Amino acid sequence: MSHQGFDTASDALTFLTAGNATVTITSVKTGQHFTFKAKKPTRTTERGGKTRDFDATIVFVDGLHGDPSNWEDWHNVGFFFVDERGVSPLRRSKKATGPKPGSFVALEWTLRQLVAGNLPEQVTIEHSGSCCRCGRTITHPDSLARGIGPECAKHF
């Protein structure tokens, strides 16, 4: 999987809040990394199908758990809201108990930095080479730099 980094906090935050993003956050110091899916909920269409609700203000976050080669082992990390005031702090689900897992702490800290306009030097934030809105593989260098395909970019 090829990875692309972000040039600005705004670019990283836009990617994370677009509705169907996969990112990996890596500590520069330790090399520890966490991979997340940040997705807006789905809604039922008039014909009974499902589609991503890009107008929703909530973003659910799942983390890849265990062996990174097991692309099916995701767990709920938390959620945040995006509205006219900006991005709310990351919250854990009401079912979560005990200490905050490392994946939550890493994402919570990174989100706070991005919301403050800081692209932190302590971590790298990379996307998976898939469009943050529709999830399709992107290949054009301009699209890879932004993390969004040309058709989906028209919505921002």
C-alpha positions as semicolon CSV with decimal commas, in nm:
position;residue;x (nm);y (nm);z (nm)
1;M;0,000;0,000;0,000
2;S;0,155;0,333;-0,096
3;H;0,129;0,612;0,156
4;Q;0,107;0,986;0,118
5;G;0,161;1,250;0,385
6;F;-0,007;1,586;0,425
7;D;0,148;1,932;0,385
8;T;-0,084;2,124;0,619
9;A;-0,302;2,062;0,924
10;S;-0,601;2,182;0,723
11;D;-0,537;1,921;0,451
12;A;-0,513;1,641;0,709
13;L;-0,827;1,759;0,890
14;T;-1,024;1,790;0,565
15;F;-0,920;1,436;0,474
16;L;-1,022;1,295;0,814
17;T;-1,363;1,460;0,807
18;A;-1,454;1,384;0,442
19;G;-1,653;1,073;0,521
20;N;-1,456;0,763;0,418
21;A;-1,091;0,815;0,512
22;T;-0,820;0,566;0,610
23;V;-0,511;0,712;0,778
24;T;-0,206;0,586;0,964
25;I;-0,056;0,796;1,243
26;T;0,304;0,705;1,330
27;S;0,518;0,834;1,616
28;V;0,844;0,969;1,474
29;K;1,020;0,891;1,804
30;T;0,905;0,534;1,867
31;G;0,778;0,415;1,530
32;Q;0,454;0,298;1,693
33;H;0,165;0,343;1,454
34;F;-0,213;0,322;1,448
35;T;-0,436;0,291;1,143
36;F;-0,785;0,441;1,152
37;K;-1,097;0,452;0,938
38;A;-1,296;0,775;0,983
39;K;-1,641;0,728;0,833
40;K;-1,964;0,918;0,824
41;P;-2,274;0,703;0,882
42;T;-2,476;0,543;0,607
43;R;-2,838;0,618;0,535
44;T;-3,109;0,429;0,352
45;T;-3,192;0,553;0,003
46;E;-3,544;0,586;-0,139
47;R;-3,495;0,250;-0,311
48;G;-3,388;0,078;0,011
49;G;-3,014;0,072;-0,058
50;K;-2,741;0,217;0,159
51;T;-2,525;0,520;0,084
52;R;-2,275;0,726;0,281
53;D;-2,443;1,030;0,443
54;F;-2,187;1,299;0,360
55;D;-2,411;1,565;0,516
56;A;-2,398;1,400;0,860
57;T;-2,211;1,592;1,128
58;I;-2,081;1,283;1,310
59;V;-1,770;1,090;1,211
60;F;-1,717;0,739;1,354
61;V;-1,361;0,615;1,397
62;D;-1,247;0,252;1,392
63;G;-0,891;0,138;1,457
64;L;-0,707;-0,155;1,303
65;H;-0,640;-0,397;1,587
66;G;-0,367;-0,658;1,618
67;D;-0,174;-0,780;1,316
68;P;-0,152;-0,504;1,050
69;S;-0,178;-0,767;0,776
70;N;-0,526;-0,858;0,904
71;W;-0,727;-0,588;0,728
72;E;-1,053;-0,722;0,876
73;D;-0,977;-0,671;1,249
74;W;-1,124;-0,326;1,327
75;H;-1,254;-0,198;1,661
76;N;-1,446;0,115;1,757
77;V;-1,218;0,393;1,883
78;G;-1,472;0,673;1,919
79;F;-1,641;0,955;1,733
80;F;-1,634;1,330;1,680
81;F;-1,858;1,592;1,530
82;V;-1,796;1,835;1,243
83;D;-2,020;2,141;1,221
84;E;-2,008;2,516;1,166
85;R;-1,801;2,554;1,484
86;G;-1,537;2,313;1,359
87;V;-1,434;1,972;1,487
88;S;-1,532;1,858;1,837
89;P;-1,294;1,661;2,061
90;L;-1,277;1,285;2,008
91;R;-1,521;1,099;2,235
92;R;-1,532;0,736;2,341
93;S;-1,847;0,532;2,305
94;K;-2,060;0,499;2,618
95;K;-1,980;0,127;2,625
96;A;-1,604;0,187;2,665
97;T;-1,466;0,127;3,012
98;G;-1,122;0,133;3,169
99;P;-0,822;0,337;3,063
100;K;-0,813;0,495;2,719
101;P;-0,638;0,266;2,470
102;G;-0,323;0,392;2,298
103;S;-0,504;0,426;1,966
104;F;-0,759;0,663;2,124
105;V;-0,488;0,870;2,294
106;A;-0,287;0,900;1,971
107;L;-0,586;1,007;1,763
108;E;-0,720;1,240;2,033
109;W;-0,384;1,420;2,060
110;T;-0,342;1,439;1,682
111;L;-0,694;1,577;1,629
112;R;-0,635;1,847;1,893
113;Q;-0,315;1,949;1,713
114;L;-0,485;1,960;1,372
115;V;-0,782;2,161;1,504
116;A;-0,534;2,412;1,651
117;G;-0,378;2,445;1,303
118;N;-0,060;2,251;1,389
119;L;0,076;1,973;1,172
120;P;0,272;1,802;1,451
121;E;0,634;1,710;1,386
122;Q;0,612;1,430;1,644
123;V;0,395;1,215;1,415
124;T;0,346;1,142;1,050
125;I;-0,009;1,129;0,917
126;E;-0,047;0,932;0,597
127;H;-0,342;0,826;0,387
128;S;-0,375;0,493;0,213
129;G;-0,395;0,611;-0,148
130;S;-0,774;0,589;-0,146
131;C;-1,014;0,879;-0,191
132;C;-1,126;1,012;0,148
133;R;-1,483;1,054;0,025
134;C;-1,569;0,756;-0,193
135;G;-1,287;0,514;-0,104
136;R;-1,175;0,447;-0,462
137;T;-0,804;0,400;-0,533
138;I;-0,647;0,722;-0,657
139;T;-0,346;0,724;-0,886
140;H;-0,297;1,073;-1,028
141;P;-0,013;1,258;-0,848
142;D;-0,228;1,568;-0,785
143;S;-0,507;1,356;-0,638
144;L;-0,262;1,155;-0,428
145;A;-0,118;1,476;-0,285
146;R;-0,466;1,586;-0,175
147;G;-0,603;1,242;-0,084
148;I;-0,918;1,296;-0,287
149;G;-1,015;1,216;-0,644
150;P;-1,114;1,489;-0,892
151;E;-1,488;1,413;-0,890
152;C;-1,512;1,407;-0,510
153;A;-1,298;1,721;-0,480
154;K;-1,580;1,913;-0,649
155;H;-1,785;1,870;-0,329
156;F;-1,536;2,067;-0,117
